[in-house]
Amino acid sequence: MGNLRERHQKTAVELGNLLAEQGDMDGARAAYQQAIDSGHPDHAPMAAGELGALLQYMGDVDGARAAYQQAIDSGHPDEASKAAYNLGVLLRHQGDADGARAAYQQAIDSGHPDHAPMAMVNLGVLLRNQGDVDGARAAYQRGIDSGHPEQALMAAFNLGNLLAEQGDVDGACAAYQRSIDSGHPEQAPMAAYNLGNLLAEQGDVDGACAAYQQVIDSGHSEQAPMAAVELGALLDEQGDVDGARAAYQRAIDSGHPEQAPMAAYNLGVLLDEQGDVDGARAAYQQVIDSDHEVAAAHAQHALENLSDPPTPSSNP
């Protein structure tokens, strides 16, 4: 009989999830409440957390807070820390920084292998936004030290950004490199791109080029085209016309809606400067054809002002 009752309460949570996915918010809410009212040590806290997420989505902040708090008060080893993290997110969005900080700390103190590192990263972001640099650094470092496969890399990336802002170039480079070395398909390209920007600002052209190339080689749909544009501009500044052309073309070939038109425009400018009027005209036309709101207008202006090569004068 006990197993049947437990299955019934688990089904109530599953039904709530299904109804929520189907857009039946009232039905989902009733199902979750049924599981909560059962007082089951596992399903009731789970339902409270799900109800909190549902009410938050519906804009019922007070109801969401109460539901999350109910899950937290259950002391459940998984659901309480998850609810504390979600409560922190809710409170941060509501502008309650102190409440968010306390909720994140509660999730951190739980020692949960997933929710604690997530809270560490979010706490670091919160403290950084409040100007508490030391607190943010400490929170990010705890996230790194957690060794979590996702959050430790996010913490390292965020720490790199923070240290770069503070002028700690060596520290920032080390933090970015930690994410890069992970080979993570998302975090590694993001970190390599930021490392490239930082090294370029420091005048380390070779280091910046290497970092940008690493991003390009990753094939990341967003970061690789961005890195190709930055690499093209950097090589252009160094007088490496062929390298710049190749980098811009790589970005163009990506078809990225923002970076491809930008690269085509930059390529047009480069070719115009090299006296390749036909090539410049083709590049500008490519930008115009992209219908990019800003780049197309600039390309149209550049195309209209493109000078044809001088006509050789005839012999007298």
Secondary structure, DSSP 8 states (H G I E B T S, - for coil): -HHHHHHHHHHHHHHHHHHHHTT-HHHHHHHHHHHHHHT-TTHHHHHHHHHHHHHHHHT-HHHHHHHHHHHHHTT-TTHHHHHHHHHHHHHHHTT-HHHHHHHHHHHHHHT-TTHHHHHHHHHHHHHHHTT-HHHHHHHHHHHHHTT-TTHHHHHHHHHHHHHHHTT-HHHHHHHHHHHHHHT-TTHHHHHHHHHHHHHHHTT-HHHHHHHHHHHHHHT-TTHHHHHHHHHHHHHHHTT-HHHHHHHHHHHHHHT-TTHHHHHHHHHHHHHHHTT-HHHHHHHHHHHHHHT-TTHHHHHHHHHHT-----------
